[in-house]
Amino acid sequence: MSDSTAFFIKKFRENTDTPEEPGQWYRPRPYRNAVVRFRDCSIYDFEERRDILINEAGLNAFLFRADKIPGCDLLSDSGTPTMTMDQWAAMMLGDEAYGSNEGYFELRSQFAETFGAGWCEKDNTSGGSSESLFLFHQGRAAENAFFSILARQLAAAGGGSSAPPSDGLMPELKSRIESKLNSNGHADDLPLWIIPSNSHFDTTQGNIEDKRMIPLNLPCREHLENDELYPFRGNMDVEELDNLLEHEKDRVPLVYLTITNNTGGGQPVSISNIREIRNVARKHGVPFFFDACRFAENAWFIKKREDEFWDSSIRQIVHEMFRYADGFHISLKKDGLVNMGGALVIRRDGDFSKKFPHFKEGITDHQIMAEGHPTYGGLPGRDLKAIAEGLRTVVRDEYLDARIGQVVRFGTQLYEAGIPVIRPVGGHAVYIDLDRFFDGTAGDDEFKGISITALLLIAGHRVCELGLYAFGSFDGEKEIPPEPRVNCVRAAVPRLAYEDQDLFSVVEAMKVLADNRDRIPAVNVEYGRDLRLRHFKSRFSFSG
């Protein structure tokens, strides 16, 4: 009997260990559906969706009614996850005390457990703010507070210079900074502050520009050259960073690294690159921060692609990643697996705390004025409980295997259908490369990313243009494309929300557009072309 069962166990194990491909199902999901919701709209309501799209939403995917989407809503993976039963159970135990509620202390402990020793430690031995964890109702609120207080303290310190960028900069790098100065309307008498990153996302860029700083993207060469074989296309160009800090370090208050690199196609950053950035930043005396929204997904890619860590747990990799940072900002609506929440965390003994010793007091004041008491940061106590549970779940290997495996299968299906996507496929989304999609077609394709998002809405699915319109700008006469150039449509997959059948139906709709790309109409911008963060607010019409 044992020999017979051993044979079948061996065969079952071989099946289970076979790499998954679309259409092959060797492993079940590591979870099951506990609750489902039927939609009140039908996939067959094409004409109704067209009318809403044109007459109400002005072709803007952000303005289209979510309750009229019968297919996949892939506008964002932010705040859109299906929470687990453990999270819902934790919410029932939420403590809604105004100050120092139970959930705050649980969350602070969980931050230290998830991100490693040294984070969220409290120092009651010295004067001033003793906190390291600063809570906000969502990530961009934390982002806004961070750069607001930073700009205020830089101004108070009287540093910076309004002189032109140094001639010692690499010519291409200097040109990009000057282009940013011109496009942002930076006044000649204002100090020039630069925030370098691998790639800033739209609202991060907006928050930095709002504080009269320059968000500077330094993506690695492999990404710019579209090297599909390179496993860490989210890396920062360390040579450019070193050159920037060599000649302009007094204008760089911190280095900012986004993990994973959302603007760059959801691509991961290697620990090797993180270490190099840390070394360069420390050599020049500049603090180092993470935009850590998708930290767990980034750790999964490190485990799979960086030889040093193949036998490490996700938690161990996360600890190693965060060992090199002086602080981080995070939207907990991503890898916190919740619908709302954000945080700013500053290492108590890090370089940033030493350089800006009064920063924590400024952040605490901002919290009290804008978010409420610092121990709830604009969030109900029950949400703090859900976040703590989410941070426990997100570092589980089986969760990440299922989550990222689904996104990769989705991207593979698109690629095999002849639709150019950024490869390797990233962790939270699939990015369609519009320059390659429309290569060889006739006519104006400047904003046809908007056309694709509009036509997919008619098909019943919602995606987002993150390209020439989202990241570009209009100077009153001509369009200024993003530098480096970004031109994609993003399909961001909510966590634990859809099954493969749902995502593969998006592939079929996208294939209809690809097979008839010569007939995709251009769009006119009816409103908002000259606005900041214009893709959230603009209205369009089909030109034909």
LOMIRO-12830 format. One record per atom (N, C-alpha, C): x, y, z; residue in one letter. Coordinates in steps of 0.05 Angstrom, whole numbers, plus 5000, padded with zeros to 4 digits. Example, Ala and Ser with C-alpha at 12.3 -4.5 7.8 and 13.67 -1.06 7.14 Angstrom:
526448865156A
524649105156A
526449345156A
525749555142S
527349795143S
525850015157S
This chain:
501749765000M
500050005000M
501750255000M
503850255017S
505450495019S
506950554993S
507950334980D
509350364955D
507450484933D
505050394933S
503050484913S
502450784917S
501950854942T
501351144947T
503851314943T
506251204949A
508651364945A
509051434916A
508351244898F
508451294869F
506751534861F
504251534871F
502351744863F
503152014877F
504151994901I
505052244914I
507352364897I
509152194888K
511252294871K
510252434846K
508252304833K
507052424808K
505652684814K
504052684836F
502652934843F
504653154849F
506853084863R
508853294869R
510153404844R
510753224825E
511853314799E
510053514786E
507453444786N
505453634774N
505553904789N
505553884815T
505454134831T
507854304827T
510154184823D
512654334819D
513054434791D
511354354772T
511554454745T
510854744743T
512454914731P
511855194728P
509155234715P
507555414727E
504855464716E
505055624691E
503255564672E
502955714648E
499955764644E
499255974629P
496356024625P
495055774613P
492755704624G
491355464614G
492155204626G
494155214643Q
494954964658Q
494555014688Q
493354834701W
492554874729W
493554634746W
495854674758Y
497054464774Y
496654514804Y
496354764811R
496054834839R
493554994844R
492054924865P
489655094872P
490555354885P
488855544885R
489355794900R
489755724930R
491355874944P
491755814973P
489555934990P
487256004978Y
485056114993Y
482456034978Y
480156074991R
477656034977R
475856274982R
473856304964N
472056534967N
470156484991N
469956695007A
468156685030A
465656845025A
465957055009V
463657235003V
463957314974V
461657324959V
461657424932V
459457634929V
459657794909R
457558004904R
456857994875R
454357964869F
453457974841F
453158264832F
453958314807R
453758584796R
450858644787R
450258894787D
447558984778D
447559074749D
449859054736C
450059124708C
450858874692C
450458894666S
451058664648S
453258724629S
454758524621I
456858554601I
455658634574I
453158584570Y
451858644545Y
450858934543Y
451259094563D
450359374563D
452259564549D
453159484525F
455259644511F
454359924505F
451959954494E
451060224487E
450660404511E
449760294533E
449460454558E
452160544567E
454160374567R
456860454576R
457960664557R
457460634531R
458460844512R
457261114519R
454661114525D
453261374531D
454361494557D
454761334577I
455861434602I
458761544598I
460261394582L
463061464577L
463261734563L
461561774543I
461762024527I
460362254541I
457962214551N
456362434561N
456762504590N
457662314606E
458062364635E
461062384642E
462562194632A
465362164641A
467362314623A
466462404599G
468362544581G
470762374574G
470362114570L
472461914563L
474561884585L
474061994609N
476061974630N
475461734648N
477261544648A
476761294663A
476261344693A
477561554704F
477161614732F
474361714738F
472961824718L
470361934722L
468061744714L
468761504706F
466761314698F
465661174722F
462961134724R
461661014747R
462560724751R
463560664775A
464560394780A
462260184780A
459860274788D
457660074789D
456659994761D
457760114741K
457060044713K
459259884699K
461159784715I
463359624703I
462759324709I
461959174689P
461258894693P
463658704693P
465958804684G
468358634681G
470358694703G
472858724695C
475058774713C
475559074716C
475559174741D
476359444746D
479259444754D
480959514734L
483859504737L
485059784737L
483359974745L
484360254746L
486660284766L
486460144788S
488560154809S
488559904826S
490859854838D
491059644858D
491059764886D
490560024888S
490760174913S
488060184927S
487860064950G
485460064966G
483259894955G
483959724936T
481859554922T
482059254929T
483559174950P
483858884954P
481258774967P
480958514964T
478958364980T
480358295006T
479358395028M
480658335054M
479958055063M
481657945079T
481357665089T
479357665112T
478357425118M
476557385141M
478057455167M
480657405168D
482157475192D
482257775196D
482357925174Q
482358225176Q
479658315185Q
477458205174W
474858285182W
474358215212W
475257985220A
475057915248A
476558105266A
478958185258A
480558365274A
479158635276A
477758725255M
476358985256M
474158985277M
472958755282M
470858735302M
471958785330M
474558765334L
475858805360L
477059085362L
476459255343G
477659525342G
476959685366G
478959835376D
478560015399D
478460295388D
476160435392E
475760695380E
476360925399E
478160875418A
478961095436A
480361315420A
479861565428Y
480961785413Y
484061795414Y
485161735438G
488061745440G
489261485450G
491461405438S
492861165446S
491060915447S
489660865426N
487860635424N
489560375422N
488260155428E
489559895428E
490759825401E
489359885379G
490259825352G
492959955346G
493360195356Y
495860335351Y
498260185361Y
498060085385F
500359935397F
500759665383F
498659535375E
498859285360E
500259345333E
499359565320L
500559625294L
503459705296L
504159855317R
506959935320R
508759685324R
507759495339S
509259245343S
509459095317S
507359095301Q
507358945276Q
509259065256Q
509459335256F
511359465238F
514159375245F
514859365271A
517559275278A
517958985270A
515858815272E
516158535265E
516458505235E
514858655219T
514858625190T
517358745178T
518158985187F
520359125173F
523059095187F
523058985211G
525558925224G
526059085249G
527858985266A
528559115291A
529659395285A
528959585302G
529959855298G
527860035287G
525759925276W
523560085265W
521360115287W
520260365288C
518060425306C
518860395336C
521360425341E
522260435369E
521560705381E
520860705406K
520160955420K
522461025439K
523161275439D
525361375456D
524161575476D
523961485501N
522761655522N
524961785539N
527461765530T
529661865546T
530462145539T
529562235515S
530362505506S
527962685503S
528462935501G
526263125496G
525263115468G
522963245463G
521863255436G
520263005430G
519462975404S
517862755396S
519362485400S
518062295412S
519362035416S
518361825396S
516561905378E
515461715359E
517161685334E
516761445322S
517961395296S
515861335275S
513461245284L
511261175266L
509261395266L
508661505241F
506761715238F
504561625219F
502161605229L
499861495214L
498261715200L
497261635176F
495561815160F
493361655148F
491361795138H
489061645127H
489661515101H
491661605086Q
492661455063Q
495461555055Q
496661405036G
499361455029G
500061735020G
498361845002R
498962104991R
498762325013R
497162285034A
497062475056A
499662465071A
500862225075A
503462205087A
505562335070A
505362295044E
507262405024E
507162715026E
504762815025N
504363105026N
505463225052N
504863095074A
505963195100A
509063185100A
510062965090F
513062935090F
514363155074F
513463205050F
514863405033F
514163695042F
511763735054S
511063995064S
512964075087S
513263895106I
514963955129I
517863975121I
518663805102L
521463815092L
521964085079L
520164175062A
520564425048A
520664665068A
518964645088R
518964855109R
521564865124R
522564635131Q
525064635147Q
527464705130Q
527464625105L
529564715087L
529665015084L
527265135081A
527065425079A
528065565104A
527265455127A
528065575153A
531065555157A
532365345146A
535265315149A
536765495131A
535465595110G
536665785092G
538665675073G
538565415068G
540465295049G
539565315021G
540865165004G
540165164975G
541265394960G
540865394934S
541965604917S
540165634893S
539965874882S
538365914857S
540165914832S
542765844836A
544565834813A
543765604794A
544565624769P
543965404750P
545265144758P
544264924748P
545564664754P
548464664746P
550064514760S
552964504757S
553764404729S
555864514718D
556964414693D
558364144696D
558864064721G
560063814726G
558163574722G
555663624719L
553663414715L
553963284688L
553363034686M
553262904659M
551363074641M
552163114616P
550463284599P
547563204598P
546962944595E
544162864594E
542762914620E
544062864642L
542862914668L
542363214673L
544263374665K
543863664668K
541563764651K
541363654627S
539163724609S
536463654620S
536263424633R
533763344645R
532963524668R
534863614684I
534263794706I
533364064695I
534764164675E
533964424663E
531264404650E
530664184638S
527964144626S
525864144647S
526364024670K
524464024692K
524164314703K
526264454705L
526064734715L
524264894696L
524664864671N
523065024651N
520064934652N
519664674652S
516864584651S
515364634676S
516764654699N
515364704725N
515065004731N
516165174713G
515965464718G
517465544743G
519765424749H
521265484773H
522365764772H
521765924792A
522766204792A
525766214796A
527066404782D
529966424783D
531066484810D
529366614828D
530366694854D
529866484876D
528666254868L
528066044887L
530365854890L
530965754914P
532965544917P
532165294901P
534065174889L
533564934873L
534064684891L
531864534897W
532064284912W
531264054893W
532763844894I
532363614876I
531863364893I
529763214885I
529162954898I
529562744877I
531862594877P
532262384857P
530962124865P
530061974845S
528761714850S
529361534826S
528761274829N
528761104805N
526561194786N
524161244797S
521961374782S
519861464802S
519161714801H
516961814818H
514261754805H
512361674822F
509661634811F
508161904810F
505761904798D
504462154791D
503962334815D
502762224836T
502062394859T
504562464875T
506562284875T
509162354888T
510462594874T
510462574847Q
511562784831Q
509963044836Q
507363024838G
505663254842G
506263384870G
506563214890N
507063324917N
509763464918N
511763354905I
514463474905I
514463734889I
513163734866E
513063984850E
511464204864E
509364124879D
507764314894D
509364454915D
511564334925K
513264454945K
515664594932K
515464644905R
517464784890R
520164634889R
519964374890M
522364204886M
522264064859M
524463944852I
524663814826I
524763514830I
522663364821P
522763074822P
524362974798P
526562834803L
528362744782L
528462444780L
527762334757N
527762054753N
530461954742N
531561754755L
534161634747L
533861334743L
532161244724P
531860954720P
534360834708P
534660574713C
537060434704C
537060424673C
539460394662R
539860384633R
538360144621R
538259924635E
536959684625E
534059724620E
532759894636H
529959944632H
529560134608H
531160334606L
530960524584L
531460384557L
533160184557E
533860044533E
531959814527E
529959784545N
527859574541N
529059294540N
530859244559D
532158984561D
530258784575D
528858624559E
526958444570E
528158224587E
530758174584L
532057964599L
533058054626L
533058314631Y
534158414656Y
532158384678Y
532858244700P
530858174721P
530058404740P
531658614741F
531158834760F
531059094745F
529059124727R
528859364711R
527859604727R
527159564753G
526359784770G
528659924783G
531059834779N
533459944793N
533860244786N
535360374803M
536260644798M
538960644785M
539460844768D
542060884755D
544060994776D
545660824788V
547460914809V
549661104799V
550461064775E
552561244764E
551461534762E
549061564752E
547861834751E
547361944779E
546561774797L
546161874825L
548761974837L
550861824833D
553461904844D
554362164832D
553962194806N
554662444792N
553062674803N
550462634807L
548762844818L
549662924845L
550162734863L
550962804890L
553762914891L
555462834873E
558262944872E
558263244867E
556263334851H
556263614843H
553963784854H
551863644865E
549563794874E
548563694901E
550163564917K
549163444942K
547863644961K
548763894960D
547564094978D
544664164970D
543864074945R
541164124936R
539463874938R
540563664948V
539063404950V
538663334979V
536263394990P
535763335018P
535563035024P
534762875004L
534662585008L
534462444981L
535162184981V
534862014958V
532361844963V
530761804942Y
528161674945Y
527961444926Y
527361204936L
527260964919L
524560834921L
523260794898T
520560674897T
520760374893T
519660224912I
519759924910I
516859814912I
515959674891T
517059654864T
516759914849T
518059934826N
518060174810N
515460184793N
513460334803N
510860334791N
510960464763N
512060714762T
512160854736T
513760694716T
515760554725G
517460394707G
516360124700G
513760074704G
512559824696G
512259624719G
512059714744G
511859534766G
514259354769G
516559444762Q
518959284761Q
520359294788Q
521659064796P
522959054822P
525659184823P
526559234847V
529259344853V
530859124868V
533259084860S
534958874873S
536158974899S
536758794917I
538158874942I
540958974935I
542158864914S
544758974905S
544559264898S
542459344884N
542159624878N
541559794902N
539959684921I
539359824946I
541959884961I
543659684962R
546259714977R
547959924963R
548059914937E
549660114922E
548660394927E
546060434927I
544860694931I
545560794960I
545260604979R
545960675007R
548860765009R
550660624996N
553460694998N
554060974985N
552761024962V
553161284949V
551961504965V
549561464976A
548261674992A
549861735017A
550861525030R
552361565055R
555061695049R
556261625027K
558861745019K
558562055017K
556162145008H
555762435004H
554162555027H
553562395047G
552062505070G
549162575065G
547862415048V
545062465041V
543362235051V
541162295065P
539362075075P
538061925052P
537161685058F
536061505038F
533261405048F
531261445031F
528461375038F
527261185017F
525361025026F
523760855008F
520960965005F
519960954981D
517060944976D
516360644976D
515260544998A
515260255003A
512560124997A
510960244980C
508160144977C
507959854970C
509759744954R
509659464946R
512159314955R
512859354979F
515359234990F
515358934990F
513058804996A
512958514997A
513258394969A
511958514950E
512158414922E
515058444913E
516358664920N
519158704913N
520858484925N
520258414950A
521858204964A
521457934950A
519057884940W
518557624926W
520357604901W
520557824886F
522257814863F
525257774870F
526057894892I
528857854901I
529257564908I
527357434921K
527657154928K
527856984902K
526357054882K
526256894857K
528556954838K
529657194840R
531557284819R
534357354828R
534757384854E
537357464864E
538557224879E
540657114869D
541756854878D
542256844908D
543157064919E
543857074947E
541557004966E
539057044956F
536757024973F
534756794966F
535656604950W
533756394941W
532756234965W
534356214986D
533556045009D
532656215033D
532156465028S
531356645050S
528256665050S
527156725073S
524256765075S
523657055066S
521157105059I
520357375051I
520957575073I
520257485098R
520757665121R
523657735124R
525457535120Q
528357595122Q
529257785101Q
528157755077I
528857935055I
527958215060I
525458245070V
524458505077V
526258635098V
526958495118H
528758605139H
531358695127H
532458545108E
534958625095E
534658875078E
532458895064M
531859125047M
531759375065M
530259365087F
529759605102F
532059675121F
534059495123R
536359555140R
537859795129R
537559855103Y
539260065091Y
537860335090Y
535260345098A
533760595095A
533760755121A
533661025118D
533361205140D
530461255147D
528661185129G
525861225133G
524361125109G
521761115112F
520061035089F
517261145092F
516061195069H
513261265067H
511861025054H
509360975062I
507960745051I
504960795050I
503860735027S
500960715024S
500160435032S
498760405054L
498060135064L
495660025048L
494660175029K
492560085011K
493759884990K
496359864989K
497559664971K
498359424987K
500859404995D
501759165010D
501059165039D
499359345047G
498059325074G
495459165072G
494559115047L
492158955041L
489559075053L
489459335055V
487059465066V
485959665046V
483559775053N
482259965036N
483060255041N
484260305064M
485060575071M
487260575092M
489260755089G
491360775108G
494060845096G
495660985111G
498361055102G
500061115126G
502661125122A
504461175144A
507161295134A
508361445152L
511161545148L
512661435172L
514961305167V
516461185188V
519361285186V
520461385208I
523061505208I
524861365228I
527061255219R
528961115237R
530061315258R
529761235283R
530461425305R
533361505304R
535161325298D
538061385298D
539161405269D
537461455249G
538361455222G
539461725214G
540561735189D
541861985179D
539762205176D
537262145169F
535262355166F
534662485192F
534362325214S
533762445240S
536062625249S
538462545243K
540762705251K
540862965235K
540162955210K
540363195193K
538063385198K
535663275205F
533263435210F
532263365238F
533563465259P
532863385286P
530163475295P
528963675283H
526363785291H
524063685273H
524763515254F
522763425234F
520363285247F
520863115266K
518662955278K
516663135292K
517563355305E
515763535317E
513963665296E
515063735273G
513563855252G
511463665241G
512163405238I
510263205228I
508063165248I
508763155274T
506663115294T
504763345294T
505663595292D
503963825290D
502063805266D
503163715244H
501563685219H
499363475224H
500063255236Q
498163045242Q
495863155258Q
496463295280I
494363385298I
492563585284I
493663755267M
492063955253M
490363835230M
491463625216A
490263535192A
488963255194A
489963085212E
489162805213E
487862725239E
488262875261G
487262795287G
489662715305G
489062575326H
491262495345H
493162315330H
495762345335P
497762175321P
497461875325P
496061785346T
495761505350T
493461385334T
492061545319Y
490161425299Y
490361545272Y
491561775269G
492361885243G
490061895222G
487661965231G
485461985212G
484061725206G
484861505220L
483761245215L
482161145239L
479961005234P
478560865256P
480460655269P
480160605294G
481760415308G
481460135296G
479160075286R
478759805274R
480459775249R
480859985234D
482559975210D
485459915218D
486360015240L
489059965249L
489459665255L
487359535265K
487459245270K
487659095243K
486059185223A
486159055197A
488859085184A
490159325187I
492759365175I
494759175188I
494759155214A
496558975228A
496258685217A
493858595214E
493358325203E
494358305174E
493858525158G
494758525131G
497758505128G
499258635146L
502158625146L
503158355153L
501658205168R
502357925174R
501957745150R
499757795136T
499057625113T
500857675089T
501557925084V
502857995059V
505657875056V
506957795077V
509657675075V
509557365074V
507157255071R
506956965068R
507556885040R
509356685037D
510156595010D
507856504993D
505956355005E
503756254989E
501956474979E
501656684995Y
500056914985Y
501457044961Y
504057104964L
505457244943L
505757064918L
506156804921D
506256624898D
503656644882D
501356644896A
498756654882A
498356934870A
498957134885R
498457414876R
500057484851R
502757444853I
504457524830I
504157324808I
503757074814G
503356874793G
500956944776G
498857044787Q
496457114772Q
497057354753Q
498557554763V
499257784747V
501057694723V
502857514729V
504657424708V
503157264687V
501257094695R
499656954675R
497957144658R
496957344670F
495457554656F
497257684635F
499657764643G
501457894624G
502357704602G
502757454609T
503557254589T
501357224568T
498857214577Q
496657184558Q
496557424539Q
496957664549L
496957904532L
499257894512L
501557814521Y
503957804504Y
503457594482Y
502457364489E
501957154469E
499657224450E
498057414458A
495957514440A
497057734421A
499657784422G
500857974404G
500758264414G
500258304440I
500058564452I
502658634466I
504158834458P
506758894470P
506458984499P
507658844517V
507558914546V
510458934556V
510859094577I
513459114589I
514058844602I
516458734595R
517258474606R
520058504618R
520658334638P
518858144651P
516458284664P
514258144666V
511858264678V
512358324707V
511458554716G
511858644743G
510058514763G
509958624788G
508558484809G
505658564813G
504858804808H
502058894814H
500458954789H
501758974766A
500359064742A
501758974717A
500258984695V
501358944668V
501259204653V
503459274641Y
503759534627Y
503959484597Y
502059594582I
502059574553I
503659804541I
505659744525D
507459944514D
506160064489D
505260314492L
503660444470L
505460514446L
507960574451D
509660644428D
509860394409D
510260164421R
510459924405R
507659834395R
505559884410F
502859804402F
502059944376F
502760204374F
501860354351F
504160384330F
506360254334D
508560274315D
507660174287D
508060344267G
507360274240G
504560354232G
502960454251T
500260544244T
500360834234T
498360914219A
498161184208A
496561364227A
496961624225G
495361814240G
496561894266G
495062064280D
496062184305D
495461984328D
497561894341D
497261704364D
498261824390D
498362094391E
499562234414E
498162154440E
495462164440F
493962094465F
492161854461F
492961664444K
491261434439K
491161244462K
492861294483G
492561134507G
489761194520G
488861444517I
486261524527I
484061374510I
484561354484S
482661204467S
482360914476S
484660784483I
484560504491I
483060474517I
483560654537T
482160634562T
479160674558T
478460854539A
475560904534A
474260664521A
475560554500L
474360324486L
474160084504L
476060044522L
475959814540L
473659854560L
472960104567L
470660144584L
468060064570L
467960114544I
465560024530I
465459724530I
467759594529A
467859304530A
467159194558A
467359364578G
466559284605G
468859274625G
471259374618H
473559364635H
474859644638H
476059694661R
477259954665R
480259924671R
481860074655V
484760094659V
485560384660V
488060444662C
489060714666C
491260794647C
491061024635E
493261134618E
495361244637E
497761144634L
500061254649L
502261294629L
501961504613G
503861554591G
504161854586G
503861914560L
504462194551L
502562394564L
500062304569Y
498162494581Y
498562514611Y
498762284624A
498962284654A
501562414663A
503762354650F
506362454659F
507462684643F
506162754621G
507062984605G
505763244615G
506263464601S
505163724608S
504763894583S
503364104586F
502764284563F
503664564571F
505364694555D
506464954562D
504865184550D
502565124539G
500865334526G
501065324496G
503165204486E
503565184457E
503964904448E
505464754463K
506164474455K
506264294479K
506064034473E
506363834493E
509263784500E
509763744526I
512463674535I
512363384546I
513463194532P
513362914541P
514962874566P
514262664581P
515862594605P
518762524598P
520562584616E
523362524611E
524562384635E
525462124632P
525361964608P
522561904599P
522261824573R
519661784561R
518261544574R
515661584581V
513961374591V
511361394575V
510461164564N
508061174548N
506660894550N
505060864570C
503860604575C
500860624582C
499460404580V
496860364593V
497360154614V
496360204638R
496860024660R
494259874668R
494459614671A
492359454681A
493259354708A
492359484730A
493159424757A
491159224769A
492259004779V
490458784789V
490058804819V
487558854828P
486958854856P
487658584869P
488458594894R
489358354908R
486958184916R
487057924911L
485057724919L
482257784909L
482057944888A
479358024879A
478357874854A
480157804836Y
479257684810Y
480457404807Y
479257244789E
480356994781E
481357014753E
482856814744D
484156834718D
482156874695D
479856744697Q
477756774676Q
477057064672Q
476857214694D
476257504693D
478357654677D
480857604685L
483157754672L
483457664643L
483057414637F
483357324610F
481157444592F
478857514603S
476857654587S
477757934579S
479458054596V
480658314588V
482558274564V
484058054564V
485857994542V
484257974516V
481957844517E
480357814492E
479358084482E
478558254501A
477658524492A
480058684481A
482358654494M
484658804485M
485558704457M
485158444452K
485958334427K
484258444404K
481658504410V
479958634390V
481158904382V
482059054402L
483359314396L
485959274380L
487559084388A
490059034375A
489658954346A
487658784341D
487158684314D
486058904296D
484959114308N
483759334293N
484959604301N
487559604306R
488759844317R
488760084298R
488660024272D
488460244252D
485760394254D
483860274267R
481160404269R
480760534296R
482760524313I
482460654339I
482560954335I
480461104344P
480361384338P
482261544357P
483161764347A
484661954364A
482662104382A
483762254402V
481962404419V
482762704419V
480762864425N
481163154430N
481063204460N
482663384470V
482563464498V
480663694500V
478363654513E
476263854515E
476764034539E
477963924560Y
478364084584Y
480763964600Y
482364144610G
484464064630G
487264024619G
487764084594R
490364014583R
492664154597R
492164394608D
494264554620D
494264534651D
492664344662L
492564314691L
494764134701L
495364154727R
497163964740R
495563724747R
496863484748L
495463234753L
492963214735L
493363284710R
491163324692R
489563064686R
490862834687H
489562594679H
487262514698H
487262624722F
485062574741F
482662734734F
482962964720K
480863164718K
479963224689K
481563154670S
480963244642S
478563104630S
477563224609R
475363104593R
476163104564R
475262894550F
476162854522F
473762794505F
474262794479S
472162694460S
473662554438S
472262364425F
473462224402F
473462424378F
475662414363S
475962614341S
474662514315S
473762264315G
472462164291G
470161984297G
